[in-house]
Amino acid sequence: MKRALTLIFALALTLGATAQVKVQVYETATDQPRIPAEIYGQFSEHLGRCIYEGIWVGKDSKIPNKDGYRTDVVKALKDLKIPVLRWPGGCFADEYHWMDGVGPQENRPKLVNNNWGSTIEDNSFGTHEFLNLCELLGTEPYISGNVGSGTVEELAKWVEYMTAEEGTMAELRAKNGRKEPWKIKYLGVGNESWGCGGDMTPEYYADVYKRYALYARNYADNKLFKIACGASEDDYDWTKTVMKKAGTKFNGLSLHYYTVPGWNCDKGSATEFTAEDYYNTLTRTAGVEEILKNHIAIMDAFDPDRRVALILDEWGTWFEVEPGFNEGHLYQQNTMRDAMVAAINLNIFPKYTGRLKMCNIAQVVNVLQSMILTDGPRMVLTPTYYVFKMYKVHQNATYVPVGYRGGSITSTSGASMDNVSISASRDKKGVLHISMANPYLDREQKLEIKFEELKPHSVSGEIIQASAINAYNDFDKEEQVKTTAFHGAKASGKTISVTLPAASVVTLEVK
């Protein structure tokens, strides 16, 4: 099947029909929002080999490290300029007791990770290790607090430990090696409280949230941005109930949305899939737009001034675990299909940043749709990594509206999506960037991109594509999927003509 799909895809690259798309860029539009850098955020959980072996190997490891952090992974993450990193979960967060992860590492208790594969958690990576990592990376920490099995006092003291300048918790922090408090902006009060985080009703959770959040206080000049647990996918009743009962008490409300090929949660293989699976996956991921619209409409009804942010703090593909790996470790390969999924999402998110302020893909290393895969001392960058690297030009840039006349793609699941995915922004220097994805397996697309006033004098770009849609980067082999220079764009007057190859992602820099 893999060989057949490869041959079909290779044939499509050369023989497929060409689709025509008219695109209008409204570059003179005023009062457009800034695209928060946090839209391109990441997520790290104590799950499988995300933390241990992925980020943290310990100071005594033979794998090159600095103070226990893998030097290759740290360098790759620095290059990505990740704006925010969520930790310690996920489901793990609601069984995590932070006191287990501070103090001398040899004295920290070991426990069974009941959520993910029943492996032993030795707590060698705790609060100091995470927050020091964030400082090393120049990224904003997002702490997910334990509501499911923790206490109000426990969460309150954790906040105090991290951010207070004086007092008993500050003294304990200093004893453990850190005199100065950290700056903590984002605090999640519970995770998936409707499921692994406590199996609560929205009514009950809203009351629980208010109690926990009340005692998570601000110390000195540190101001917490408190995020309440939101819904899974299309659970609109959860959003409505929590907004009604507690909406004035939080700064953000989370949302989770995962992409699987089958609408009945049939995950399938990450690398062995049919063209039908491919289109089902893409139309499923594009469905996040309708989910966002509906949750935003509910939030608008309770919060018309949009004080409360929507936080999509878990999203990405979820396929079957690779053969031979612990099923609870959620290790999956990452193909050109994943790159397409990433691009489609990252083209959707900027349209909703009036309300949507952060998104965190799951997860950063060795878990689900990750940026990086490791195997002992070896490391590879995934196709998704390269999409995020390509799209970092949009971080903190001004949103530029884009309209287009094209068609749609309908999968066998009955779901539809636009036949081109596109977004644009202008950076602080006035440079315009346009990102595009062509979902078709069997045809290139010719885009005629028109501007209102701009007459481009320079157009350059990067492209991600592969010889097969299920191509991936593997250890000790030449990279199959990465960014290369794109030469398929030509400017003339107020128009750029672009030829997008089948199943490709392109970002243009327009001056």
N, C-alpha and C positions, 0 to 999 in steps of 0.2 A: 504493500500500500504506500509506503514511504517513497519508493522509487517511482511508482505511478504518479503520485501527486507531484513529485519533482519534475517529471517529464511534462505533465500537463501545464505546470506553472511556467516552465522554460518555454514551451510552445506559445503560451499566452503572451509572454514578453515580446515575442517577435511577430506573431500573427494576429493578435487580438484586434478587434475593431477599436476605433478611436472615438471617444465621447467628447462633445463640445460643451463647455461651461462658460457662462458669462458671469464675471465677478465685478462688483462695484465696491471700491474702498472709499469710505467717507472720512478722508483724512483731515478735512476742515471742521469736523464736528467738534463742538465745544462742550465744556463741563462734563467730560468723560471721566470715569473713575480710574484710580490707580489699581493696577493688578497686584494684589498683595503677593509678596514673595512667598508667603506661607502656602499659597495655592500649590506650590511645588514641594511640599513637605514630605517627610519620611516617617517611618514607624519602625521601632525596634522592640521586640518582645523577648522575654526569656522563653524561647520556643525553639526546639531543635538546636541547630548550630548558628542561630542568628547572633547571639551574644558570645557564647563560648565557641571558639574556633573561627567564628566569623569576624568579630570585632576584638575580642579579648582572648589572649592566649596565656597571659601571666608573664611576669618578669623572667622566669626561669626557662621559658620555652625556647626550643631551638629555632622556631620560626622567628624571623627578624621582627623585633618589636621595640617600642619605646615605652618604658614604664608599664609594660603589659599589653599595650595596644598594638595590633598588627600594623606595621609601617606601610605595607602595600595597600591595605584597606583604608587606612587614614588618609593616605595621599590621594587615592581615588575619590574619596568622599569630599576632600578639600577641593579637588578639581571640579566637583559637581556643584559646589557652593550651596549645600543644602541649608535652607533657611530655618527649619524647625525639625526637631526630632522627638517623637513621642516614646515614652518608656514608663513603667516596665511591662505594660500590656495594654490591651488585650485581656483575655480571660485570666492570665497569670496575675494581673494587677490585683484582682479581688481575692487572691490568696497570698498576696505578698505582704509581709510584715517588715517594715523598713529597718527596724532595730536589728533584724537578723543580718543586715548587710552593711553594718558600720563597725568600726573598731578593727583590731588586728585580724587579718584574714584567717590566720590559723585558729582563731577562736570562734569563728562564725559557724553557726549550726548548719548541718546538712538536712535537706528535706527532699521528699519525693514530689516531682512536678506532676501532680495528678491530672492536670489539663492536657499535657502534651507529652505523651509517650512514656510516662512513669519513670523518666530518667532522674538521676540525682542532681539536685541543685545545690552547689556548695556555697552560694552567696559570696563568692570572691569578687563578683561584680555588683556593687551596690551604689548607694547614693553618691559617695565621693567619686567613684570610678565613672559613673554616668555624667555627672555635672562637670567633672574635669575634662571628659571627652568633649562635651559641648563647647567648653572654652577652647579646647584644642582645635576644634573644627570651625569655631566662630558661628555656631548655630544656637538658636533659641531652644531651651529645654521645655518640653511639655510633659509634665508629671501627671500620671494617671493614678489617682488615689484609691485606696482599698475601702469600698463601702460594703461589699458583699459579705466579707468575713471579718472586717476590721471594726474599730470603734471610733466614735467621734473624737475621743481623747487622742487616739493614735494618729489620726490624720492631722489634728490640730498641732500636736507636738512635732510632727514631721515638717509641717510648714514653718514652725518656729525654729527647728533645728537648721533648716536650710537658709532662712532669711533674717532671723533676729540678730541684732548686733550685741545684745547682752542678755543675761539670764542663764538659767540652768542648762537649757538646750544649746545655747551659744557656747557655753563653757564645755559641754560634751563635744561639740563640733571641733572646738579648738584642741581639745585633748586628742581627738582623732586625726589631727593634722591640718585643720583648716580654720584659721583665725577669722578671716574676713567672710562675711555672709555672701552667698550667691544671690544673683538676681534671678528670680523665678517669676515669669509672667503667666504662663498657662498652667492651670490646675484643673484636671478632669475629676469630677466628683462622681466616681463610679464608672463602670464600663459594662455595656450590654446588661444593664440591670434587669431587663426583661428576660434574660436567659442565664448565661454562666455567671453573671454578676449579682445573682440573688433571686432570680425567678420571681420578680415583683410585678404587680400591676402598675399602670402609670399613676393611678391615684395614690397608691402607697409610696411609690418612688418619689413623687413630688414632695410629700411630707418629709421623707427621709432626706432628700436633697437639702431642703431648707435647714434641717437640723445640723447636718454635717457642714454645710457651707457657712453657717452662722459662726462657727468656732474656728474656721480656717481664716485667720485674721491677717491683716496687713501689718508688717513690721517696718518701722523707719520709713524709708521712701519706696519700699517695694510694694507695688500694687498688683494684686492678683486679678487675672482675667479668668473667672470661674466658668467652667464648661459643664453643663448638666448632661446626663446621659440621654441621648435621643433615640430615634427609631431605627429599626431594621427595615430597609427598603421602603415598601409602601404601607407601613403601619402608620397611617395618618391619624388614627385615634390616639396613639401615644403622643404624637406631637401636639395635637389639639389639647389633650388633657394636661400635659406638663406645662404647656404655655399658659393655659387658663389658671392652673393652681399655683404655679411658681415662677411664671415668666418675668416677673419684676425682680427676681432674686439672682438671676444668672446673667452672664455676659455672652455666653455662647451655648448652643444646643447641638449635640453631635448627631451624626447620621452614618450608617454603614451600608455599603452597596458593593457586592462582589459580582464578578462576571464569570459565569460558567456557560459552556456551549448549549446545554439543555435547559429549558425553562422548568423542567421537573427535577432540577439539581443533579442531573447526570453530568458529572464533571469531565470524563474522558481523559485521554492522554494529552500531556503537554506537547508531545512531539509527533505522535502518530495520529493524524486526523484527516478527515476528508474535506473537500471544498464545502460540503454542506455544513460540517462542523464549524468551519472557518466563518461562514456568513452568519450562522447562528450565534457565534461568539461575538461578532462585531455588532450585530443588531441588538443583542442583549446588552452590550456595554453602552451603546448609544442610548439605551433606555434610561440611563441615569439622568438625562436631560428632563424627561417628563417627571421623574421622581423629584428632582430639584425644584421644578416649577410648582409642583403640588405642595410640597412642604413649605416653600417660600410663601405661597398664597395663604396657607394656614397661619404662618407666623405673622404675615402682614395684617391679618385680621385682628390679632391681639397686640401687635407692636407696629403700628403704621409708620413710626419714625425710624424703624429698623435699627433700634439700639442693640438688639440681640443678634449676634452673628450665627450663621449656620456653619457648622464645622464637619466636613466629610472626612472624619479621621480614620476611616478604614475603607479602602477601595482597591480594586485590582483583580486579576484573574485568579481562579482557584481550580486547579486541575488535580488529577490523581497523583499521588506520590510516586516518584521514580522507583522502578523495581529495585529491590534490595535494600531500601531505606526504611527506617522506622516510620510506620504510617502516621504516628503522632507528631512527626517532625516537619511535615508539610513541605518537604524539599521537592521542588519541581524545576525542570529545565525551562528555558526562556528563549522563545523563537521569534522570528520576524512577525508572527501573528501577535505576540505580546507587544512588540513595538507599535503595531497598528492600533492595538487597544489603548496603549499609553497616549499616542498622538490624538486619537479621537477624544479621549477624556480631556486632555490638556487643551484641546481646541474648544470644548464645551464650557469648561469651568469659568474662563474670563467673562463670559456673557452674564454671569450671575453674581459678580463680585459686589453688587450693591448690598447683598445679604451674605453671600458665600465668602468667607474670609480665610479659610484654611482647608487644605486637603492633604491627607497623609496616605501614601500608597503603602500597601502591605506586601512584603516588608523589605528592609534595606539590604540584608545579607542572608542568603541561603534559605529563605522561607517565601513561599508563594511567588509573587511577581517581583523578584528582587532585582536590585541594581548590580549586585556582585555575587559570585559563587566562589567558594573556596573548597580546596581538597588538600588537607595538610598544608604544606608550604606554598601550594599552587593557588592562583587566583585568576578568574576571568571576569571581564566586564560583559554584561548582558546587552542584548538589543535594547531593552528598556532603559538601561543606563545611558546609552547613546541618545535616545530620544530626550531624556531629561537634560542631558548636557547641551543638546541642540536648543532646547526650549528655555535655557536659563537666561537668554537675552530678554525674555518677557518679564522677568522678576522686577517688580516695582516700576514697570513701565506704564505709560498711559494707554488705556484701552482704546482701540480704534475700531469702530463698527464696520462690519463687512456684510454685504448682501450678495446673493448670487442666484442665478437661474440655472438649475440643472435638473436632475431627476432623482429617483430614489431606488433603493435596493431593498427587496423583500426576501427574507429567508424562509425556509420551510416551516419555521416556528410561527410564521404569520407576522412577525415583527418587521418594521421597516426603519430605514435610516436614509439620510441624505447620501447621494452618490459622490459627494466630495466633502471633506472636513477641512475647515479653514478658520484661522484667527489671525489678528494683527495687533500690533502695539507700536508705540513710539517711545524711545528711550529718552533719557535726560539730555542727550546731545542732539535730539531731534531726528535720529535715525529711525526709519521705519523697518519693522521686521514682520514678515508674513509667513506663517506656518501652514502647511497644507498636507493632507493625506489623501491618497487615492485608494479606496477600499477594493476596487475591482481586481480580481485575480486574472482576468482575461483580456484587459484592454488598457491602453494608456489613455490619458485624458489631456485635451488641449484647453487650457484656461486663458481667457482673454481678460486680463485684470485692468480695469479702468480706474483712474483717479479723478477727483473733482478739479484740482488745480495743479497738483504735482506733475512735473515733467522729469522723470528720473534720468539722471546722467550716469548712474552707476548701479548695476545690479549684480550681486554675487550670492552664492548660496551653498548649502550643504544638503546632502541626500543620504537617506538610509534605505537600502534595498538589499535584496539577496537573490541568489539563483533559484531558491526554493522558499516557499512560505514557511516551511517547517525547518529552515536552516537555523542553527544556533552556534554559539561559541563554546568550545570545549577545551579542556585542559591539555596543554602541551601540543596544541594544534593552531594553525594559522586562523585568525579571526575570520569568520564567515559573514558576520553582520557588524558593520561599523559605519561611521560617517565618512563620506568622501566629498570632494568638491562637486558642485552641481553646475552644469553648463547648459541647462535646457531652458534658460530664460533670456528674452531679448526685449529691450526697451525701445519704444518708438513714440515720441510725443507724450501723451498722457496715458499710454497703454504699455503694459508688459505682457508679452505672449509667453506662456509657460507650457511645456510638455511634461506632464507627470507620468512616469512609467507606472505600470501596473504594480499594485501593492507596494507603494513607496511613501516615504515621508520626506518632505522638503521644507527647509526654512530659508527664506530670501532676506537679504539685507539690501534695502533700497535707499539710495541717496539721491 
